[in-house]
Structure formats: C-alpha cells, structure tokens
Amino acid sequence: MNMLQNRYVFWLFTLLLAVLLPSTTLAWSFSVSPSEVEIENLSPGNKAEFKLSIYNKESINQVFYLSSYLPDETDIRQGRTVVPDNSWISLPAQVKVTANSEKEITIAVSIPQNQEWKGKDWEIWLGISPETPELLVINYYVRLLLSTGEATNAASHSAQLVIIVSIVVLFYVLCSYYRKAHRNTIR
C-alpha cells in the first residue's frame, strides 16, 4: 500500500467509528448533584439521610439505575478506608425521571451499633447509570464520605440520666437542709 492508500484507509476507519459508535451527547444526557456528600459524626447505631438529584436532559423519559460501589483503595481519599459493608447504604435500585426534568431521591446511611465502628473515616461511591441500549454509556459516581463519632447506646444514656437526676435530687435535699438550718438559727 502506498501513502495515499494508507491515508484513505485511516479516514474510512475513522468515519466508520464515528457512524457506528453512539453520539457523544449520550455522555451529557443527564447529570447528578451533588457530586460529593460528607456525613460527619454519625454514631454507630444511628441513621443519616441526604438528598441526591438526577437531572434528565433528554426529551424522553429515562430510567436510571443506582448502586453502591466499593472503590479501590488507591482511588479513595487519603486517610479513609473503604466502607466495610455496602449494605449500610439504602437507595432505590432504579428511578424513573421524566423528560427534561429533575428527580430528587433520599438515600439513607445506617451504621450498625458496634464499638469497632466508632471513630472511623470511610468512603463509598454511589453509581448512577441510565438504562440505554447503546454500547457506550457514561456512569456518574457520587463520592460518599462517612465519619463516625462515639457509639451511643441506651445504657449510657440511662446512666447519664440517673446521674443528672441524682445531682438534682441531692441539690434539692441540700437546699432544703440549708433552709431548715438557716430558719432555726434566725429564731
């Protein structure tokens, strides 16, 4: 093959790829907001919720699939580890968004009540992808950053309540005793 034939083969191949591959507008047919969510001081045994919006920029209704994704250790933020169990995240499996509109969904995070989960910094990603017959699909990932505070349990709250009530009662008894003693010295 000569140089001219090579050039024609190259341009023919490029043209075929452009025709056969899906349009690049598919990548921009939807967007997600926010791109990152940070939940701090979520004590083990407690639950937090946040809102996520999916914007359908197409002139047709679309179905989007949602999932939690455990990223590679090399892809997460420094100082964080991957969430030990993606079942801590509750989100719908799919969402239908009407044409040229936005749909807000609620996502819940529940960390089991376990002392080993306190004082940790984790990361997990939420994947959003459109239902499409196309070969090339762009998925969006929302970075979810979790930090846990101290574990709370009913026993520690009860103990704190007993201490507070005991202090109030002791204060009342001491005040009553002081009043009574003070009245007796005045007479």
C-alpha positions in Angstrom: 0.0 0.0 0.0 1.2 3.4 -0.8 0.9 6.5 1.4 -2.3 7.7 -0.3 -4.0 4.4 0.2 -3.0 4.3 3.9 -4.5 7.8 4.4 -7.8 6.7 2.7 -8.0 3.5 4.9 -7.3 5.7 8.0 -10.1 8.1 7.2 -12.5 5.4 6.2 -11.9 3.6 9.5 -12.4 6.9 11.4 -15.6 7.6 9.6 -16.9 4.1 10.3 -16.1 4.6 14.0 -17.9 7.9 14.1 -21.0 6.4 12.5 -21.1 3.2 14.4 -20.3 4.5 17.9 -23.0 6.3 19.9 -23.1 10.0 19.9 -21.1 11.9 22.5 -24.2 13.7 23.6 -25.1 10.5 25.4 -22.5 11.3 28.0 -24.2 14.6 28.7 -27.8 13.4 28.7 -28.0 13.5 32.5 -26.3 14.9 35.5 -26.2 14.3 39.2 -26.0 16.7 42.1 -24.2 16.8 44.5 -21.1 15.1 43.3 -19.8 14.6 46.8 -21.6 14.1 50.2 -19.9 14.2 53.6 -21.6 12.9 56.7 -19.6 13.6 59.9 -20.1 12.3 63.5 -22.6 9.6 62.6 -22.6 7.5 65.7 -22.8 3.7 65.2 -26.3 2.6 65.7 -27.7 5.8 64.2 -29.0 6.7 60.7 -28.5 9.7 58.4 -30.3 10.7 55.2 -29.4 13.0 52.4 -30.9 14.1 49.1 -29.5 13.4 45.6 -30.9 14.9 42.4 -30.8 13.3 39.0 -31.3 15.7 36.0 -32.7 14.1 32.8 -31.6 16.4 29.9 -33.2 14.2 27.3 -36.6 14.9 25.6 -37.7 11.4 26.6 -38.3 9.7 29.9 -35.3 7.8 31.3 -34.8 5.1 33.9 -31.6 5.3 35.9 -30.0 2.5 37.9 -28.4 3.2 41.3 -25.9 1.1 43.2 -23.3 1.4 45.8 -19.8 0.8 44.7 -16.7 -0.1 46.8 -13.8 1.7 45.1 -10.2 0.5 45.0 -8.1 1.6 48.0 -6.0 3.5 45.5 -9.0 5.6 44.4 -10.2 6.8 47.8 -9.2 9.9 49.7 -6.1 9.8 51.9 -6.9 8.9 55.5 -10.0 7.0 54.6 -10.8 3.3 54.1 -13.5 1.6 52.1 -16.8 1.1 53.8 -16.7 -2.5 55.3 -20.3 -3.3 54.1 -22.1 -1.6 51.3 -25.5 -2.8 52.8 -25.1 0.2 55.2 -26.4 2.3 52.2 -30.1 2.2 51.4 -31.0 3.6 48.0 -33.6 2.7 45.3 -32.4 0.2 42.7 -33.9 2.4 39.9 -35.5 5.7 39.4 -37.6 7.0 36.5 -37.1 10.6 35.6 -39.4 12.3 33.2 -38.1 14.2 30.1 -36.3 17.4 30.8 -36.8 17.3 34.5 -35.2 16.6 37.8 -35.9 13.9 40.4 -34.8 14.1 44.0 -34.2 10.9 45.9 -33.5 10.2 49.5 -30.5 8.0 50.4 -30.1 6.6 53.9 -26.9 5.5 55.7 -27.1 3.3 58.8 -24.0 2.1 60.6 -24.6 -0.9 62.9 -24.2 -0.4 66.6 -20.8 -1.8 67.2 -17.9 -0.3 69.2 -15.4 -1.3 66.5 -17.1 1.2 64.0 -16.6 4.3 66.2 -14.0 6.9 65.3 -13.6 5.8 61.7 -13.4 7.6 58.3 -14.8 5.8 55.3 -15.6 6.2 51.7 -18.0 4.6 49.3 -19.3 5.6 45.8 -22.8 5.7 44.5 -23.1 4.8 40.9 -25.8 6.2 38.6 -26.2 5.0 35.1 -29.0 5.4 32.5 -30.9 2.4 31.0 -29.8 2.5 27.4 -29.3 0.1 24.5 -26.2 2.0 23.5 -22.8 0.4 23.6 -21.1 3.4 25.3 -22.6 4.7 28.5 -21.2 7.2 30.9 -21.8 6.4 34.6 -21.7 9.0 37.3 -20.2 8.3 40.7 -21.1 10.3 43.8 -18.4 10.2 46.5 -19.9 9.5 49.9 -17.5 10.3 52.8 -18.5 9.0 56.2 -17.0 9.7 59.6 -18.3 8.1 62.8 -18.4 9.6 66.3 -18.7 7.8 69.5 -21.1 4.9 69.7 -24.3 5.6 71.6 -26.4 3.1 73.4 -29.4 3.1 75.7 -27.3 2.0 78.7 -25.0 5.0 78.6 -28.0 7.4 78.1 -29.7 5.8 81.1 -26.6 6.1 83.2 -26.3 9.8 82.3 -29.9 10.4 83.1 -29.6 8.7 86.5 -26.5 10.8 87.3 -28.3 14.1 86.3 -31.4 13.2 88.3 -29.3 12.2 91.3 -27.5 15.6 91.2 -30.8 17.5 91.0 -32.2 15.5 94.0 -29.1 15.9 96.0 -29.1 19.7 95.3 -32.7 19.9 96.4 -32.1 18.0 99.6 -29.1 20.2 100.4 -31.0 23.4 99.7 -33.9 22.1 101.9 -31.5 21.2 104.7 -29.8 24.6 104.4 -33.1 26.5 104.6 -34.2 24.5 107.6 -30.9 25.0 109.4 -31.0 28.7 108.5 -34.6 29.2 109.8 -33.6 27.5 113.1 -30.7 29.9 113.6 -32.8 33.0 113.0 -35.4 32.2 115.7 
